[in-house]
Structure formats: structure tokens, C-alpha cells
Amino acid sequence: MSYTADRADDASLREKSADGADRAGRGAQRRGPWGWVTSRRDDGPAWERPALLALLVAAAVTYLVTLGSSGWANSFYSAAVQAGSVSWKAFLFGSSDGGNSITVDKPPASLWVMALSVRIFGLSSWAILVPQALMGVATTGVLYAAVRRHSTAGAALLSGVVLLLTPVAALMFRFNNPDALLVLLMTLAAYTVLRALEGGRTRWLLAAGALVGLGFLTKQLQVFLVLPALGATYLFFGPRRAGARVLQLLAAGAALLVSAGWWVALVELWPASSRPYVGGSTDNSFLGLTLGYNGLGRLTGEETGSVGGGGGGGGGTGMWGETGITRLFTAEFGGQIAWLVPAALVMAVVALVLLRRRPRLDGQRAQVVLWLTWLLVTGLVFSFMSGIIHAYYSVALAPAVAALVGVSASLLWRERARPLALAGLAVATAGTAVWSFVLLSRSSDFLPWLSWVVLVVGVLAAVGLVASALRPSVTKVVAGLALAASLAGPLACTVQTVATPHTGSIVSAGPTVAGAMGGFGGGGMRGGFPGGQTGTAPGGTGTTTTPGAAGGTAAGGTAAAGGGSTGRTGGAGGGMGGLLNGSTPSAELVTLLEQDASSYTWVAATVGANNAAGYQLATQEPVMPIGGFNGTDASPTLEQFQAWVAEGKIHYFVPGRTGGEGQGTAAQITSWVEATFTAQTVGSTTVYDLTTGS
């Protein structure tokens, strides 16, 4: 597109804005005190600030209430947080233990935030989880600000409400997985790109690149799924000449490389002998982890050392369920994120048709394109990836769905005098009512009356919207009913999610769902092995022992009282015991491990990071997780372990059932310990004292 055409677009846009039209993108719009652009001559409607404050307070209450009931939540990450709070080296690398034997299988950015909180307030469930909840509040505010820059206050408020009422968002902003920080960073990146559209300033694009780079240090390649949306939006709708826009995007890419690359280079260049093993990799390389287990392996299903023993491999139905365009609407994913996805897609298409004649620089059309591209690219990748995928990954779609609903519904409402806009609202309302009926019917024991109320009210509201063309006086009442019917289902499931403790490594939002693919057994998870038997599975329920202010124990599932010797438990297909849930050591074992703890680098070693996590969180002393997350990593080797024992660095060895103790170095170490040292029983747990002879 030529520079002359760009200037013509600018002139056309200024002409549209000059007459105060709400649909103009920028031009005569002014910036209010909150930093967003308003299309009014004042600072926005009088109700805007109180409504925004109420939204943020509601988000804070939702994400903070009864937060401590989930105990250590995901013990795997909680143990790494504890390690980072006592060792700066563990903090830097994201080590599972303060002795720095191995890292978690993700970069450490999300751990940094929680570890700093624990350093300030001490180890507790609240100190770990409150930062996650505050990220949820921040994401709500950032989404509001992003939508508000190129749309109305009503659109921004509705977007924030939809995000708040997304069940999987309520789950992950109350949990200690990396996804909370990932979603916040992606939403911030979208905000900065929308800011860049207003004046074409490179600094906003540099900020977007840096934020995506931090997202890479949070969850590696998943953050790159938003790059097509961010890049295409500025490339097509940015205010500068085409060549300048390309150069600006290249600069943003450089910012991304610097933001993420410094840590990657640090890990790769640091001598392997003096840093922890890179958990989840097969070659002790972060680049190998990025391209393998956490990269292409997620797409192809060929993850070496995958949870449970391997990926699905290829398309079709594999270990992680059936791939295909309908995956996000299945029993496993539907209730997490998909309540308003059909409505968002329908209204977004109608909105783009209504906006088709706007000038190139129109901000509202650019915003619809950004959020729609985010939803489509991420949704399609999730739908067709054959490797490890869990239902909670879908939280990455939540900002896009919420923004599309807010922006598109607001536009269609303002243009309701046009038959296409009114028809779009009616179809979205009726479709959401029917789809909510389907989703609620999958949980037959959960408020069985609600599905019928939603269906009847939603269909009547859709009919009323069509009829309002003849009687405009009833339009607002009908719109209120349509909104209530559309949000009732996700509201109920969000409330249920908030009221339910969640523990373990694979968690799901919402009530019991019939036919869910499932996860591994344990608290807060749908029972059954991934891709295995289906049936009625508990979604979001589990047992937990909340830790005290200074630490304690958390039952992340059904570990045996002594810890370590956990059997397979759970729903339809069984569980994986200590593989996915933290162990719960007895008081006798905790006392034993704490004796003379300062004399050792590790007070104990056990197979699997979650087995080790339970002991480490209970004692607040380093416990070596042999083999990493599921006991299959080559860390440490038998020779390394024998050398550390000879040097007196490890006090005890606690056997554990994780599914990995029969493989690789974990099996070799277990056999050597059993053949060399004498077993003793503490409580109900078998323990080997490595400081004594056989």
C-alpha cells in the first residue's frame, strides 16, 4: 500500500472523527484520565469509573476468596518456589530443590514472582497463590484498557465481565501453574500493539516484543501462538508506510530475542557441571527442551519422557484424546472455555462485515481482527496438536473470547437498526442458549434446572430481539434477558470452581462432566488416564490438607500416609500416585528428615519430583527429585549419585512409585541403594540411611 493511500486513509479517518462519530478509530478522540482513548468530548460516561472499580473488586474477591483451601496446589511448582526462596541459584534456574540437582520442565519466570513473595512473607499457600490471583485482577484491568482504547466503555466492561466468568480463568488465576503469568503477558502485549496503532510509535512495539519474550521465559513456545495476531494487526492497520511498519516489526522481534535470549544464553553457556540438569530434556539442554518435549513434541505427540510414558503420535485418537476441529467443544474442554466461543465467532464475522467500509486505520476493525486471529490460531493449534494437552491450557483463549464478545456485541447493539446487526445478536443469543443447555446437560447432577431456564430464556430473548424491530421500546429489556441467559451457565460453573479446592498437576474447572477424557487421578482432576476410558469423572474435586503459615503438608491426591509408597488411584483408568500429586509424609518421617539437616546438601532423595515435593515442603529442606517430574530424566547418573553419597551430601533415600522408577538411572539408583544399604521403616515408609554401611 502506497504512502499516498495511507495519507488518504488518514484524511478520511480525521473527517469521520471530526463529527464525533463513535465508530471512528482515532482522530478527534481524546485520552481520558485512565489512559485510554474516548470518543466523547468528556472523560467518558459518568458510570465508567465506578463500574471499572466494581469489576476489579469483583475480580479480586473471585480470585482471592478461600484461596488457601487448595493447599500447595501444584506441589511440583510449589517445591520449586520454596527452593527459589532459599537459594538464588535455584531462583535463577528454576530448580526443583535447593540443592540444585534439576530444574522444573519450564522456564522460571512464573516461579520468580512466587519465590519473591515467599522470600518476603514466608512459605505458605497464600504467599504462593496470592501473586497468581493478583495477576488475574491485573489481566482483567489490562483487557478492559485494551478494549477501551478503540471501543466504548460498555464493550470494555462486558469484556472484563466475560473474562471474570470464564471457568478456566477462575481456575488458573487461583493456581500456581505458569499459565496465569502467561495470560497476563499476552494480554499486555495485545494492549501495547493496540497502543502502537494510534501513533505508530516504535516503543510500543518494542514493549510488545519484550512482553512476548517474557512469555517465552514463562511457558516457552506457547506464547508464540499470539504472534500472528499481533504482527498481522500492526502490519495491516499500522499508521506508517508499509516499509516502516515492517522495520518496526523487525525491531519488535529483536526486542523479543533480547528479552528471552539472555536467560537462554545463560543456561546454554553455563558449565553443565555447575548448574542443575534441565528437567524434561534428554540432553541437558534448554534448547533441546524447547524444540523437543515442550516444542514440536507437543504438536506431533512424540515427546520423549512424556507423562505416563509417551505421546499419542500423529493425528486421530492418541493418548491425549481425539484431535480435530471440535476438540474445544468436547466434554473435556467445552465447560472450561467454550461457553461463548460460538457467539464470539458469529458476532465477530458480522462485525467485520459491518466495518468493511471503514478506512484502513480504523481502530475498532483492527481490534476485532487482532482478537479473532488470536482465537483462531490458538484454537486451531490446540485442536490439532497430538502431544500433551490439558484442558486448562485453554485459558490462553480467554482474553480473546472475552474481548471479541465485548467489542462485537457492543458494535452490533449500536448498529441494531441495521437488520444484519440485529440478526447477528439474535443468532448469537439463541445459539449460546442451546450450547449452554448442552454444556450444562453434561453435568446432570449440577443444578439440573439451570439448563432449562437458560434454554427457555435465551430462545425467548432471541425471538424478542427480532421482534424489537417492530417495538423498540422493549429492546433494552430483551437485551438484558439475552445477556443474563448467555452468562448464567459460565457464572454457575465459575462459582463452583471457586468453591472447590484444586490440587495436583492436572486440574479442571467446573463440576462433574460425563464423558470427559480425563486426567490422572487425584484432587482437582478428572479421573482416568488421558485418552483412556471415559465416563463420569470428577472435575474439580479433591482432598487437601492446607499448609500452615510456615509450611506444612498438602495432600495433592491420595498419597499413602508415609509418602512415597503411593499406589495407583483415581477414576476410570486409575492414577499415577506420586507422579502427579505431592506425597504426604508422616510426622515421624518429617522429624527424621529434619534431624541434623544443615549437615547435608539434600536431606533425602526420592524418585520423581512430586514425591520429593511433599517431603521438601513439609521440611523446608532440599530433597533431590531423582529423574525429574516423572522419574525418567537422566539426573543424576548412578555415578553422580554414588559420588554424592560418598561425599556425605545425601542423608536418606526414600523409594517412591511414580511410574518411572523402573526406567533408566532412577531404576539403577534404586537397585544400588537397596543392595547396598539397610532398609528401615519410619511410620509406614521405607527409608534408607545413606550415611551408614550395608
Secondary structure by P-SEA (a helix, b strand, c coil): ccaaaaaaaaaaaaaaacccccccccccccccccccccccccccccaaaaaaaaaaaaaaaaaccccccccccaaaaaaaaaaaaccaaaaaacccccccccccccccaaaaaaaaaaaacccccccccaaaaaaaaaaaaaaaaaaaccccaaaaaaaaaaaaacaaaaaaaacccaaaaaaaaaaaaaaaaaaaaacccaaaaaaaaaaaaaaaaccccccccaaaaaaaaaaccccccaaaaaaaaaaaaaaaaaacaaaaaaaaaccccccccccccccccaaaaaacccccccccccccccccccccccccccccccccccccccccccccccccaaaaaaaaaaaaaaacccccccaaaaaaaaaaaaaaaaaaaaacccccccccccccaaaaaaaaaaaaaaaaaaacccaaaaaaaaaaaaaaaaaaaaaaaaacccccaaaaaaaaaaaaaaaaaaaccccccaaaaaaaaaaaaaaaaaaaaaaaaaacccccccccccccccccccccccccccccccccccccccccbbbbbcccccbbbbccccccccccccccccccccccccccbbbbbcaaaaaaaaccccccccccccccaaaaaaaaaacccccccccccccccccccaaaaaaaaaaccccbbbbbccccccccaaaaaaaaaaacbbbbbcccbbbbcccccc
